[in-house]
Amino acid sequence: MKKTLSILTLFFLAQVVFAQSGNLDNNTLNIIRSNYSQKAENDIAIRNALTNNDIRNLALNRDVVGKETHDFKYKVKVKGITDQKSSGRCWMFTGLNILRPQLIDEKKLSNFEFSTNYLYFYDMLEKSNLFLEGVLKYHDKEMDDRTVDWFFKDPITDGGVWNSFANLVNKYGLVPKTVMPETFHSENTRWLNNILSSKLREFGLELREIRRQGITGKKLQSAKMEMISEIYRILVLFLGEPPTEFTYRFVDKDNNISEAKTYTPQEFFKEIFPNYNTEDYYMFMNDPTREYYKVYEIDFDRNVLEGKNWIYLNLPSDEIKTFALNSIKNNEALYASCDVGKQLYSAGGTLDVKNYNFEALLGTKFKMDKAARIKTYDSGSAHAMLLMACDTDKDDKPTKWQFENSWGSSHGHNGYLTFTDEWFDEYMFRVVVNKKFIDDKTLKLFDQKPILLPPWDPMFSNDN
C-alpha cells in the first residue's frame, strides 16, 4: 500500500513538473516507467503477439468477418474488373468504368477497355501546364507564401477527382486500350511522378526568376513553351505518344466485325456516346466540418487550366444515399470516393466499422468522430470506386452497399468490396449523381455562388 501511494505521489509531482516545463526529463521518464511497470505483467501476452504478428490479424473481429454475404436487392449490370496496378489513377478507371458497360451492351461486345494511358498522358501534361501558370500567377510572392509553398511542395501527382475526368474527356476524347496500351510506367507511376515533380520545381524556379527580371510577353511565353515541350518529350519517353487519329473496328461477341473507320479521339468519344454530357452530373460531399446545403469550390483542384475546379454540394449522408439508391435502382453506377483503408478486410472483401477491434486489443479508446478525423488529417477521401449495388430492409432502407474496385479480381471479393451502411456514414465522402436522379429542390442549391476553399484544406489532402 505504501509503495502504491509513493508511486502515485511521485506521478503527481512529475505531472506538475511536466506541466511547467513540457520536457521529458529523467525524473518524468522514471515516473512514466514506474507507472507502466504496474501494467507490464498484463501486457506481456499482447506485446508478444504484436511484436510477432500483423495487428490486423490480432484485432480481427471474428464475430463479424466472414458472415456478410455479397448478395444485393439492387445491382447495376457491370462488365468485370479492371486493374490500375501501382498507380493513383483510380479516378480515371472509375470514370471510364461508368461508360464501359454502356458501350459493351450497345455494340454487343464480349469485352472492351478504354485507354487509361491516353488520358494519363494528357492529365500529366495539363497538370504540368497548370503548375507553371500557377507559378507565374504568384511570381511576386515569396517562396514561404502559403500558396507558393503548396505549388512547390507537390507539383504533380496522378491523383484526381470527377471534374478532372470530365475535363479530360471533354477536351481530348477517348481511345480504345488497344490504340494506346499501358506501359510499365503508366501502371507503375511513382518514378514518372517523381521525375516530373523534380523537373517542374526546376522550371518553376526559372520562371520565377525570368518574371522577376521583368521579362513578359513573347519572351516569357517562349521560355514556358520550351519547358512544356520538354515535359511532353519526357511523357512520350515513358508512355508513348498519344494518337491524333486512329483506325478502329469493333468485333462483337459473335465475331461480327464492323467496317474500319478512322477517328480522332474526340470523334470517337462523340460517336459512341452521343448523349453523354458531363454537365448532367453533380458532385455531393459529406463533410461534417462545414455547413450543409452550401456549395463549395476548391481552388486549383483541377488538371486543365481552362477546365473546372472541384465543385460540390455538402449534404448529410442520408440525403446522398437517397440519390445514390435512385441511380442504382435505374441501373446507373456512380462515381464515389472514400477512405478505403479504414476497417478494410481485404481477404473477405468487406468494409465494416466493426471489422477490427483495436480498442480491445490495445486497451485504449479511439474517440474521434468523422469531423475530428477530417480536421486532424486522420481521414479523408483516398480512393475512387464504382458504387454499383445496394441492399435494403423491408422498408427499403439501405443496409449495405457494394463497390466495383479497380485493383484487379484477386483483391477483395473477386474485385468487389461490400460495405455496411454505417461504414458509408463514417468513411464515404463524395458521390457523383446524374441530375435525373436528383430532386429539383436539391438541384436548385447548385445555383449558389460557391464558397472558395484553399487547395491545402485537410479534406482534400488525399485528393482522389
C-alpha positions as a Markdown table, in Angstrom:
| # | Residue | x | y | z |
|---|---|---|---|---|
| 1 | Met | 0.0 | 0.0 | 0.0 |
| 2 | Lys | 2.8 | 2.4 | 0.9 |
| 3 | Lys | 4.6 | 1.6 | -2.4 |
| 4 | Thr | 1.5 | 2.3 | -4.4 |
| 5 | Leu | 1.0 | 5.6 | -2.6 |
| 6 | Ser | 4.6 | 6.5 | -3.1 |
| 7 | Ile | 4.3 | 5.9 | -6.9 |
| 8 | Leu | 1.1 | 7.9 | -7.0 |
| 9 | Thr | 2.8 | 10.8 | -5.2 |
| 10 | Leu | 5.8 | 10.8 | -7.5 |
| 11 | Phe | 3.5 | 10.5 | -10.5 |
| 12 | Phe | 1.5 | 13.6 | -9.3 |
| 13 | Leu | 4.7 | 15.5 | -8.7 |
| 14 | Ala | 6.0 | 14.6 | -12.2 |
| 15 | Gln | 2.8 | 15.8 | -13.7 |
| 16 | Val | 3.3 | 19.2 | -12.0 |
| 17 | Val | 6.9 | 19.5 | -13.2 |
| 18 | Phe | 6.0 | 18.3 | -16.7 |
| 19 | Ala | 3.1 | 20.8 | -17.0 |
| 20 | Gln | 5.5 | 23.6 | -16.1 |
| 21 | Ser | 8.4 | 22.6 | -18.4 |
| 22 | Gly | 6.9 | 20.4 | -21.0 |
| 23 | Asn | 10.2 | 18.4 | -21.1 |
| 24 | Leu | 10.5 | 14.6 | -20.9 |
| 25 | Asp | 13.4 | 14.9 | -18.4 |
| 26 | Asn | 14.8 | 11.9 | -16.5 |
| 27 | Asn | 12.5 | 12.3 | -13.5 |
| 28 | Thr | 9.4 | 12.4 | -15.6 |
| 29 | Leu | 10.6 | 9.4 | -17.6 |
| 30 | Asn | 11.3 | 7.4 | -14.5 |
| 31 | Ile | 7.8 | 8.1 | -13.2 |
| 32 | Ile | 6.3 | 7.0 | -16.5 |
| 33 | Arg | 8.4 | 3.8 | -16.4 |
| 34 | Ser | 7.3 | 3.2 | -12.8 |
| 35 | Asn | 3.7 | 3.7 | -13.7 |
| 36 | Tyr | 3.9 | 1.3 | -16.7 |
| 37 | Ser | 5.7 | -1.4 | -14.6 |
| 38 | Gln | 2.4 | -1.8 | -12.7 |
| 39 | Lys | 0.7 | -2.8 | -16.0 |
| 40 | Ala | 3.6 | -4.6 | -17.7 |
| 41 | Glu | 2.6 | -8.0 | -16.4 |
| 42 | Asn | -0.8 | -7.8 | -18.0 |
| 43 | Asp | 0.8 | -6.6 | -21.3 |
| 44 | Ile | 3.2 | -9.5 | -21.8 |
| 45 | Ala | 0.9 | -11.6 | -23.9 |
| 46 | Ile | -0.2 | -8.6 | -26.0 |
| 47 | Arg | 3.3 | -7.4 | -26.5 |
| 48 | Asn | 4.5 | -10.9 | -27.6 |
| 49 | Ala | 1.6 | -11.1 | -30.0 |
| 50 | Leu | 2.1 | -7.7 | -31.5 |
| 51 | Thr | 5.8 | -8.0 | -31.9 |
| 52 | Asn | 5.4 | -11.1 | -34.0 |
| 53 | Asn | 2.1 | -10.6 | -35.9 |
| 54 | Asp | 0.2 | -8.2 | -38.1 |
| 55 | Ile | -2.0 | -6.1 | -35.8 |
| 56 | Arg | -4.9 | -6.6 | -38.2 |
| 57 | Asn | -4.8 | -10.4 | -37.7 |
| 58 | Leu | -4.9 | -9.9 | -33.9 |
| 59 | Ala | -7.7 | -7.3 | -33.9 |
| 60 | Leu | -9.9 | -9.1 | -36.5 |
| 61 | Asn | -13.4 | -9.4 | -35.2 |
| 62 | Arg | -14.4 | -13.0 | -35.7 |
| 63 | Asp | -18.0 | -12.2 | -34.7 |
| 64 | Val | -18.3 | -10.0 | -37.9 |
| 65 | Val | -15.9 | -11.1 | -40.7 |
| 66 | Gly | -17.0 | -13.9 | -42.9 |
| 67 | Lys | -20.6 | -13.5 | -42.1 |
| 68 | Glu | -21.5 | -10.8 | -44.6 |
| 69 | Thr | -23.0 | -12.0 | -47.9 |
| 70 | His | -22.4 | -10.3 | -51.2 |
| 71 | Asp | -26.0 | -10.5 | -52.3 |
| 72 | Phe | -27.9 | -7.4 | -53.2 |
| 73 | Lys | -31.5 | -6.5 | -53.9 |
| 74 | Tyr | -30.5 | -3.7 | -56.3 |
| 75 | Lys | -27.4 | -4.1 | -58.5 |
| 76 | Val | -26.2 | -2.4 | -61.6 |
| 77 | Lys | -25.1 | -4.6 | -64.5 |
| 78 | Val | -21.4 | -4.1 | -64.7 |
| 79 | Lys | -18.9 | -5.7 | -67.0 |
| 80 | Gly | -15.9 | -7.0 | -65.0 |
| 81 | Ile | -13.0 | -5.8 | -63.0 |
| 82 | Thr | -10.1 | -3.6 | -64.3 |
| 83 | Asp | -6.7 | -3.1 | -62.7 |
| 84 | Gln | -5.0 | 0.2 | -62.1 |
| 85 | Lys | -1.8 | -1.6 | -60.9 |
| 86 | Ser | 0.6 | 0.6 | -58.9 |
| 87 | Ser | -0.8 | 3.9 | -59.9 |
| 88 | Gly | -3.1 | 6.6 | -58.5 |
| 89 | Arg | -5.4 | 6.6 | -61.5 |
| 90 | Cys | -8.5 | 5.1 | -59.6 |
| 91 | Trp | -10.5 | 8.2 | -60.6 |
| 92 | Met | -9.8 | 7.6 | -64.3 |
| 93 | Phe | -10.7 | 3.9 | -64.1 |
| 94 | Thr | -13.9 | 4.8 | -62.2 |
| 95 | Gly | -15.0 | 7.4 | -64.7 |
| 96 | Leu | -14.3 | 5.0 | -67.6 |
| 97 | Asn | -15.9 | 2.1 | -65.8 |
| 98 | Ile | -19.2 | 4.0 | -65.8 |
| 99 | Leu | -19.1 | 4.3 | -69.6 |
| 100 | Arg | -17.6 | 0.9 | -70.4 |
| 101 | Pro | -20.7 | -1.3 | -69.8 |
| 102 | Gln | -22.8 | 1.0 | -72.0 |
| 103 | Leu | -20.5 | 0.6 | -74.9 |
| 104 | Ile | -20.2 | -3.2 | -74.4 |
| 105 | Asp | -24.0 | -3.6 | -74.4 |
| 106 | Glu | -24.6 | -1.2 | -77.3 |
| 107 | Lys | -22.0 | -2.9 | -79.6 |
| 108 | Lys | -22.7 | -6.4 | -78.2 |
| 109 | Leu | -19.1 | -6.9 | -77.3 |
| 110 | Ser | -17.6 | -9.7 | -75.2 |
| 111 | Asn | -15.3 | -7.1 | -73.5 |
| 112 | Phe | -13.8 | -3.7 | -74.0 |
| 113 | Glu | -11.5 | -1.3 | -72.2 |
| 114 | Phe | -10.6 | 2.4 | -72.9 |
| 115 | Ser | -7.0 | 3.5 | -72.8 |
| 116 | Thr | -6.3 | 4.9 | -69.4 |
| 117 | Asn | -2.8 | 5.6 | -70.6 |
| 118 | Tyr | -4.1 | 8.0 | -73.2 |
| 119 | Leu | -5.9 | 10.0 | -70.5 |
| 120 | Tyr | -3.0 | 9.7 | -68.1 |
| 121 | Phe | -0.6 | 11.3 | -70.7 |
| 122 | Tyr | -2.8 | 14.4 | -71.1 |
| 123 | Asp | -3.6 | 14.6 | -67.4 |
| 124 | Met | 0.1 | 14.9 | -66.6 |
| 125 | Leu | 0.7 | 17.3 | -69.4 |
| 126 | Glu | -2.2 | 19.5 | -68.4 |
| 127 | Lys | -1.2 | 19.4 | -64.7 |
| 128 | Ser | 2.3 | 20.5 | -65.7 |
| 129 | Asn | 0.9 | 23.4 | -67.5 |
| 130 | Leu | -1.4 | 24.3 | -64.6 |
| 131 | Phe | 1.6 | 24.3 | -62.3 |
| 132 | Leu | 3.7 | 26.6 | -64.5 |
| 133 | Glu | 0.8 | 29.0 | -64.9 |
| 134 | Gly | 0.3 | 29.0 | -61.1 |
| 135 | Val | 3.9 | 29.8 | -60.5 |
| 136 | Leu | 3.6 | 32.7 | -62.9 |
| 137 | Lys | 0.5 | 34.0 | -61.2 |
| 138 | Tyr | 2.2 | 34.1 | -57.8 |
| 139 | His | 5.7 | 35.0 | -59.0 |
| 140 | Asp | 5.7 | 38.1 | -56.8 |
| 141 | Lys | 5.1 | 36.2 | -53.6 |
| 142 | Glu | 8.0 | 34.8 | -51.5 |
| 143 | Met | 8.7 | 31.1 | -51.5 |
| 144 | Asp | 7.3 | 30.7 | -48.0 |
| 145 | Asp | 4.0 | 32.2 | -49.1 |
| 146 | Arg | 1.3 | 29.5 | -48.3 |
| 147 | Thr | 0.1 | 29.2 | -52.0 |
| 148 | Val | 3.7 | 29.2 | -53.5 |
| 149 | Asp | 4.7 | 26.6 | -50.9 |
| 150 | Trp | 1.7 | 24.5 | -51.8 |
| 151 | Phe | 2.7 | 24.6 | -55.5 |
| 152 | Phe | 6.3 | 23.6 | -55.0 |
| 153 | Lys | 5.7 | 21.0 | -52.2 |
| 154 | Asp | 3.7 | 18.7 | -54.5 |
| 155 | Pro | 3.9 | 20.0 | -58.1 |
| 156 | Ile | 2.2 | 17.0 | -59.7 |
| 157 | Thr | 0.5 | 13.6 | -58.9 |
| 158 | Asp | -1.6 | 11.1 | -60.8 |
| 159 | Gly | -4.5 | 11.6 | -58.4 |
| 160 | Gly | -7.7 | 13.3 | -59.3 |
| 161 | Val | -11.4 | 13.6 | -58.9 |
| 162 | Trp | -14.5 | 13.6 | -61.0 |
| 163 | Asn | -14.1 | 17.1 | -62.5 |
| 164 | Ser | -10.6 | 16.1 | -63.6 |
| 165 | Phe | -12.0 | 13.1 | -65.6 |
| 166 | Ala | -14.7 | 15.4 | -67.1 |
| 167 | Asn | -12.1 | 18.0 | -68.1 |
| 168 | Leu | -10.0 | 15.4 | -69.9 |
| 169 | Val | -12.7 | 13.6 | -71.9 |
| 170 | Asn | -14.3 | 16.8 | -72.9 |
| 171 | Lys | -11.1 | 18.2 | -74.3 |
| 172 | Tyr | -9.3 | 15.0 | -75.5 |
| 173 | Gly | -11.9 | 12.4 | -76.1 |
| 174 | Leu | -11.3 | 8.7 | -75.7 |
| 175 | Val | -9.5 | 5.9 | -77.5 |
| 176 | Pro | -9.6 | 2.1 | -77.1 |
| 177 | Lys | -6.9 | 0.5 | -74.9 |
| 178 | Thr | -5.5 | -1.3 | -78.0 |
| 179 | Val | -4.8 | 2.0 | -79.7 |
| 180 | Met | -2.6 | 3.3 | -76.8 |
| 181 | Pro | -1.9 | 0.3 | -74.5 |
| 182 | Glu | -0.5 | 0.6 | -71.0 |
| 183 | Thr | 3.3 | 0.8 | -70.5 |
| 184 | Phe | 5.3 | -0.2 | -67.4 |
| 185 | His | 5.3 | 3.4 | -66.2 |
| 186 | Ser | 1.6 | 4.0 | -66.8 |
| 187 | Glu | 1.0 | 1.1 | -64.5 |
| 188 | Asn | 3.8 | 2.0 | -62.1 |
| 189 | Thr | 3.7 | 5.8 | -61.8 |
| 190 | Arg | 5.9 | 6.6 | -58.9 |
| 191 | Trp | 9.1 | 7.3 | -60.9 |
| 192 | Leu | 7.4 | 9.3 | -63.6 |
| 193 | Asn | 5.6 | 11.4 | -60.9 |
| 194 | Asn | 9.0 | 11.9 | -59.1 |
| 195 | Ile | 10.9 | 12.9 | -62.2 |
| 196 | Leu | 8.2 | 15.3 | -63.4 |
| 197 | Ser | 7.9 | 16.9 | -60.0 |
| 198 | Ser | 11.7 | 17.5 | -59.9 |
| 199 | Lys | 11.7 | 19.0 | -63.4 |
| 200 | Leu | 8.7 | 21.2 | -62.7 |
| 201 | Arg | 10.3 | 22.5 | -59.5 |
| 202 | Glu | 13.4 | 23.4 | -61.6 |
| 203 | Phe | 11.2 | 25.1 | -64.3 |
| 204 | Gly | 9.2 | 26.9 | -61.6 |
| 205 | Leu | 12.2 | 28.5 | -60.1 |
| 206 | Glu | 13.5 | 29.5 | -63.6 |
| 207 | Leu | 10.1 | 31.0 | -64.5 |
| 208 | Arg | 10.0 | 33.0 | -61.2 |
| 209 | Glu | 13.5 | 34.4 | -61.9 |
| 210 | Ile | 12.6 | 35.3 | -65.5 |
| 211 | Arg | 9.4 | 37.0 | -64.4 |
| 212 | Arg | 11.2 | 38.9 | -61.6 |
| 213 | Gln | 13.6 | 40.2 | -64.1 |
| 214 | Gly | 10.7 | 42.0 | -65.7 |
| 215 | Ile | 10.5 | 39.7 | -68.8 |
| 216 | Thr | 7.0 | 39.4 | -70.1 |
| 217 | Gly | 5.2 | 38.8 | -73.4 |
| 218 | Lys | 6.6 | 36.7 | -76.1 |
| 219 | Lys | 9.9 | 36.0 | -74.4 |
| 220 | Leu | 8.2 | 34.7 | -71.3 |
| 221 | Gln | 5.8 | 32.6 | -73.3 |
| 222 | Ser | 8.7 | 31.3 | -75.4 |
| 223 | Ala | 10.5 | 30.2 | -72.2 |
| 224 | Lys | 7.4 | 28.5 | -70.9 |
| 225 | Met | 6.8 | 26.8 | -74.3 |
| 226 | Glu | 10.3 | 25.2 | -74.2 |
| 227 | Met | 9.5 | 23.9 | -70.7 |
| 228 | Ile | 6.2 | 22.4 | -71.5 |
| 229 | Ser | 7.7 | 20.9 | -74.7 |
| 230 | Glu | 10.3 | 19.2 | -72.6 |
| 231 | Ile | 7.6 | 17.8 | -70.3 |
| 232 | Tyr | 5.8 | 16.4 | -73.4 |
| 233 | Arg | 9.0 | 14.7 | -74.5 |
| 234 | Ile | 9.5 | 13.1 | -71.2 |
| 235 | Leu | 5.9 | 11.8 | -71.2 |
| 236 | Val | 6.4 | 10.3 | -74.7 |
| 237 | Leu | 9.5 | 8.5 | -73.5 |
| 238 | Phe | 7.6 | 7.0 | -70.5 |
| 239 | Leu | 4.2 | 6.5 | -72.0 |
| 240 | Gly | 4.4 | 6.6 | -75.8 |
| 241 | Glu | 2.9 | 9.4 | -78.0 |
| 242 | Pro | -0.9 | 9.8 | -78.0 |
| 243 | Pro | -2.6 | 9.4 | -81.4 |
| 244 | Thr | -4.3 | 12.3 | -83.0 |
| 245 | Glu | -6.3 | 9.9 | -85.2 |
| 246 | Phe | -6.6 | 6.2 | -85.5 |
| 247 | Thr | -8.4 | 3.5 | -87.4 |
| 248 | Tyr | -10.6 | 1.1 | -85.5 |
| 249 | Arg | -13.3 | -1.5 | -85.9 |
| 250 | Phe | -15.5 | -3.3 | -83.4 |
| 251 | Val | -15.6 | -7.1 | -83.1 |
| 252 | Asp | -18.8 | -8.3 | -81.3 |
| 253 | Lys | -19.2 | -11.4 | -79.1 |
| 254 | Asp | -20.4 | -13.4 | -82.2 |
| 255 | Asn | -17.2 | -12.4 | -84.1 |
| 256 | Asn | -19.0 | -10.0 | -86.4 |
| 257 | Ile | -16.6 | -7.3 | -87.5 |
| 258 | Ser | -17.7 | -3.7 | -88.2 |
| 259 | Glu | -16.3 | -1.6 | -91.1 |
| 260 | Ala | -13.0 | 0.0 | -90.3 |
| 261 | Lys | -13.3 | 3.7 | -89.6 |
| 262 | Thr | -10.8 | 6.5 | -89.0 |
| 263 | Tyr | -11.4 | 8.7 | -86.0 |
| 264 | Thr | -9.9 | 11.5 | -84.0 |
| 265 | Pro | -10.2 | 10.7 | -80.2 |
| 266 | Gln | -12.8 | 13.4 | -79.9 |
| 267 | Glu | -14.8 | 12.0 | -82.8 |
| 268 | Phe | -14.7 | 8.5 | -81.3 |
| 269 | Phe | -16.0 | 9.8 | -78.0 |
| 270 | Lys | -18.9 | 11.7 | -79.6 |
| 271 | Glu | -19.8 | 8.8 | -81.9 |
| 272 | Ile | -20.0 | 6.1 | -79.2 |
| 273 | Phe | -21.6 | 8.4 | -76.5 |
| 274 | Pro | -23.7 | 11.0 | -78.5 |
| 275 | Asn | -25.9 | 11.8 | -75.5 |
| 276 | Tyr | -23.3 | 11.7 | -72.7 |
| 277 | Asn | -22.8 | 15.2 | -71.2 |
| 278 | Thr | -20.6 | 15.7 | -68.1 |
| 279 | Glu | -22.7 | 18.8 | -67.3 |
| 280 | Asp | -25.5 | 16.4 | -66.3 |
| 281 | Tyr | -23.5 | 15.1 | -63.3 |
| 282 | Tyr | -23.3 | 16.8 | -59.9 |
| 283 | Met | -20.9 | 16.0 | -57.1 |
| 284 | Phe | -22.1 | 15.7 | -53.5 |
| 285 | Met | -19.9 | 15.7 | -50.4 |
| 286 | Asn | -20.4 | 14.6 | -46.8 |
| 287 | Asp | -18.1 | 16.9 | -44.8 |
| 288 | Pro | -19.4 | 17.5 | -41.3 |
| 289 | Thr | -16.8 | 20.1 | -40.6 |
| 290 | Arg | -18.6 | 22.5 | -42.9 |
| 291 | Glu | -22.2 | 23.8 | -43.2 |
| 292 | Tyr | -24.6 | 21.6 | -45.1 |
| 293 | Tyr | -26.6 | 22.8 | -48.1 |
| 294 | Lys | -23.8 | 25.1 | -49.2 |
| 295 | Val | -21.8 | 24.8 | -52.5 |
| 296 | Tyr | -18.0 | 24.8 | -52.2 |
| 297 | Glu | -15.2 | 25.0 | -54.7 |
| 298 | Ile | -11.6 | 24.0 | -54.1 |
| 299 | Asp | -9.1 | 26.4 | -55.7 |
| 300 | Phe | -6.7 | 24.9 | -58.2 |
| 301 | Asp | -8.3 | 21.5 | -57.7 |
| 302 | Arg | -8.3 | 20.6 | -61.4 |
| 303 | Asn | -6.0 | 19.4 | -64.1 |
| 304 | Val | -6.8 | 21.5 | -67.1 |
| 305 | Leu | -6.0 | 25.3 | -66.8 |
| 306 | Glu | -9.3 | 26.3 | -68.6 |
| 307 | Gly | -11.2 | 23.4 | -67.0 |
| 308 | Lys | -13.5 | 23.3 | -64.0 |
| 309 | Asn | -12.4 | 23.1 | -60.4 |
| 310 | Trp | -13.9 | 20.6 | -58.0 |
| 311 | Ile | -17.3 | 22.0 | -57.1 |
| 312 | Tyr | -19.7 | 20.1 | -54.7 |
| 313 | Leu | -22.8 | 20.5 | -52.6 |
| 314 | Asn | -22.3 | 19.5 | -49.0 |
| 315 | Leu | -25.1 | 17.3 | -47.7 |
| 316 | Pro | -25.9 | 14.9 | -44.8 |
| 317 | Ser | -25.1 | 11.4 | -45.6 |
| 318 | Asp | -28.7 | 10.1 | -45.7 |
| 319 | Glu | -29.7 | 12.6 | -48.4 |
| 320 | Ile | -26.7 | 11.5 | -50.6 |
| 321 | Lys | -27.8 | 7.9 | -50.1 |
| 322 | Thr | -31.3 | 8.7 | -51.4 |
| 323 | Phe | -29.9 | 9.9 | -54.7 |
| 324 | Ala | -27.3 | 7.1 | -54.9 |
| 325 | Leu | -30.1 | 4.5 | -54.4 |
| 326 | Asn | -32.2 | 6.1 | -57.1 |
| 327 | Ser | -29.4 | 5.8 | -59.6 |
| 328 | Ile | -28.6 | 2.2 | -58.7 |
| 329 | Lys | -32.3 | 1.2 | -59.0 |
| 330 | Asn | -32.2 | 2.6 | -62.5 |
| 331 | Asn | -29.1 | 0.6 | -63.5 |
| 332 | Glu | -26.6 | 3.5 | -63.5 |
| 333 | Ala | -23.5 | 3.1 | -61.4 |
| 334 | Leu | -21.9 | 6.1 | -59.7 |
| 335 | Tyr | -18.5 | 7.6 | -59.2 |
| 336 | Ala | -17.8 | 7.6 | -55.5 |
| 337 | Ser | -14.7 | 8.0 | -53.3 |
| 338 | Cys | -14.0 | 7.1 | -49.7 |
| 339 | Asp | -11.3 | 6.4 | -47.1 |
| 340 | Val | -11.0 | 2.8 | -48.3 |
| 341 | Gly | -8.2 | 1.8 | -45.9 |
| 342 | Lys | -10.3 | 2.2 | -42.8 |
| 343 | Gln | -11.6 | -1.1 | -41.5 |
| 344 | Leu | -10.9 | -2.9 | -44.8 |
| 345 | Tyr | -10.9 | -6.7 | -44.5 |
| 346 | Ser | -9.4 | -7.4 | -48.0 |
| 347 | Ala | -9.5 | -11.2 | -47.8 |
| 348 | Gly | -13.3 | -11.1 | -47.4 |
| 349 | Gly | -13.9 | -8.0 | -49.5 |
| 350 | Thr | -15.7 | -6.1 | -46.7 |
| 351 | Leu | -15.7 | -2.7 | -45.1 |
| 352 | Asp | -17.3 | -2.6 | -41.7 |
| 353 | Val | -16.7 | -0.3 | -38.7 |
| 354 | Lys | -16.6 | -3.5 | -36.6 |
| 355 | Asn | -14.1 | -5.5 | -38.7 |
| 356 | Tyr | -11.2 | -4.7 | -36.3 |
| 357 | Asn | -11.4 | -4.1 | -32.6 |
| 358 | Phe | -8.2 | -2.2 | -31.9 |
| 359 | Glu | -9.6 | -0.8 | -28.6 |
| 360 | Ala | -10.0 | -4.3 | -27.1 |
| 361 | Leu | -6.5 | -5.4 | -28.2 |
| 362 | Leu | -4.7 | -2.2 | -27.1 |
| 363 | Gly | -6.8 | -1.3 | -24.1 |
| 364 | Thr | -7.3 | 2.3 | -25.2 |
| 365 | Lys | -10.2 | 4.2 | -26.7 |
| 366 | Phe | -10.3 | 5.9 | -30.1 |
| 367 | Lys | -12.8 | 8.7 | -29.7 |
| 368 | Met | -12.7 | 10.9 | -32.8 |
| 369 | Asp | -15.8 | 11.2 | -34.9 |
| 370 | Lys | -15.8 | 11.9 | -38.7 |
| 371 | Ala | -15.4 | 15.7 | -38.3 |
| 372 | Ala | -12.5 | 15.3 | -35.9 |
| 373 | Arg | -10.8 | 12.8 | -38.2 |
| 374 | Ile | -11.1 | 15.2 | -41.1 |
| 375 | Lys | -9.8 | 18.2 | -39.2 |
| 376 | Thr | -6.7 | 16.3 | -38.0 |
| 377 | Tyr | -5.9 | 14.7 | -41.3 |
| 378 | Asp | -6.7 | 11.3 | -39.8 |
| 379 | Ser | -9.2 | 10.5 | -42.5 |
| 380 | Gly | -10.0 | 11.8 | -46.0 |
| 381 | Ser | -11.1 | 10.6 | -49.4 |
| 382 | Ala | -8.3 | 8.5 | -50.7 |
| 383 | His | -9.7 | 6.2 | -53.3 |
| 384 | Ala | -12.4 | 6.3 | -56.1 |
| 385 | Met | -14.5 | 3.3 | -57.0 |
| 386 | Leu | -17.8 | 2.5 | -58.8 |
| 387 | Leu | -20.8 | 2.4 | -56.4 |
| 388 | Met | -23.0 | -0.2 | -58.0 |
| 389 | Ala | -25.2 | -2.1 | -55.6 |
| 390 | Cys | -27.4 | -1.6 | -52.5 |
| 391 | Asp | -29.3 | -3.9 | -50.3 |
| 392 | Thr | -32.3 | -2.7 | -48.3 |
| 393 | Asp | -34.5 | -3.8 | -45.4 |
| 394 | Lys | -38.3 | -4.4 | -45.7 |
| 395 | Asp | -38.8 | -0.6 | -45.5 |
| 396 | Asp | -36.4 | -0.1 | -48.4 |
| 397 | Lys | -33.8 | 1.5 | -46.1 |
| 398 | Pro | -30.2 | 0.8 | -47.1 |
| 399 | Thr | -28.3 | -1.8 | -45.0 |
| 400 | Lys | -25.2 | -2.4 | -47.2 |
| 401 | Trp | -23.6 | -1.3 | -50.4 |
| 402 | Gln | -21.0 | -2.5 | -52.9 |
| 403 | Phe | -18.1 | -1.0 | -54.8 |
| 404 | Glu | -16.6 | -2.3 | -58.1 |
| 405 | Asn | -12.9 | -1.7 | -57.4 |
| 406 | Ser | -10.0 | -1.3 | -59.9 |
| 407 | Trp | -7.4 | -3.3 | -58.0 |
| 408 | Gly | -7.9 | -6.5 | -60.1 |
| 409 | Ser | -10.0 | -9.5 | -59.4 |
| 410 | Ser | -7.6 | -11.0 | -56.9 |
| 411 | His | -8.4 | -8.2 | -54.3 |
| 412 | Gly | -11.5 | -8.3 | -52.2 |
| 413 | His | -14.4 | -10.4 | -53.2 |
| 414 | Asn | -13.5 | -11.1 | -56.8 |
| 415 | Gly | -12.6 | -7.5 | -57.1 |
| 416 | Tyr | -15.6 | -6.1 | -55.3 |
| 417 | Leu | -16.0 | -4.6 | -51.8 |
| 418 | Thr | -19.1 | -4.8 | -49.8 |
| 419 | Phe | -19.6 | -2.2 | -47.1 |
| 420 | Thr | -22.2 | -1.6 | -44.3 |
| 421 | Asp | -24.5 | 1.4 | -44.3 |
| 422 | Glu | -22.8 | 2.5 | -41.0 |
| 423 | Trp | -19.4 | 2.5 | -42.8 |
| 424 | Phe | -20.9 | 4.7 | -45.5 |
| 425 | Asp | -21.7 | 7.3 | -42.9 |
| 426 | Glu | -18.2 | 7.3 | -41.4 |
| 427 | Tyr | -15.9 | 6.9 | -44.4 |
| 428 | Met | -17.8 | 7.8 | -47.6 |
| 429 | Phe | -17.0 | 11.3 | -48.8 |
| 430 | Arg | -18.2 | 12.1 | -52.3 |
| 431 | Val | -20.7 | 10.7 | -54.8 |
| 432 | Val | -21.4 | 12.0 | -58.4 |
| 433 | Val | -25.0 | 11.6 | -59.5 |
| 434 | Asn | -26.8 | 12.2 | -62.8 |
| 435 | Lys | -29.3 | 15.1 | -62.4 |
| 436 | Lys | -32.2 | 12.9 | -63.4 |
| 437 | Phe | -31.9 | 11.1 | -60.1 |
| 438 | Ile | -31.9 | 14.4 | -58.0 |
| 439 | Asp | -34.9 | 16.3 | -56.9 |
| 440 | Asp | -35.5 | 19.9 | -58.2 |
| 441 | Lys | -35.1 | 21.4 | -54.7 |
| 442 | Thr | -31.6 | 20.0 | -54.3 |
| 443 | Leu | -30.6 | 20.8 | -57.9 |
| 444 | Lys | -31.5 | 24.5 | -57.3 |
| 445 | Leu | -29.0 | 24.6 | -54.4 |
| 446 | Phe | -26.2 | 24.4 | -57.0 |
| 447 | Asp | -27.3 | 27.8 | -58.2 |
| 448 | Gln | -25.5 | 29.3 | -55.2 |
| 449 | Lys | -22.2 | 31.1 | -55.7 |
| 450 | Pro | -19.6 | 28.5 | -54.5 |
| 451 | Ile | -17.6 | 29.3 | -51.3 |
| 452 | Leu | -13.9 | 29.1 | -52.4 |
| 453 | Leu | -11.7 | 26.9 | -50.3 |
| 454 | Pro | -7.9 | 26.7 | -50.4 |
| 455 | Pro | -6.2 | 23.8 | -52.1 |
| 456 | Trp | -4.4 | 22.7 | -48.8 |
| 457 | Asp | -7.6 | 22.2 | -46.8 |
| 458 | Pro | -7.5 | 18.9 | -44.7 |
| 459 | Met | -10.5 | 17.5 | -46.5 |
| 460 | Phe | -8.6 | 17.4 | -49.8 |
| 461 | Ser | -5.1 | 16.4 | -48.7 |
| 462 | Asn | -5.6 | 12.9 | -50.1 |
| 463 | Asp | -7.3 | 14.1 | -53.2 |
| 464 | Asn | -8.6 | 11.1 | -55.2 |
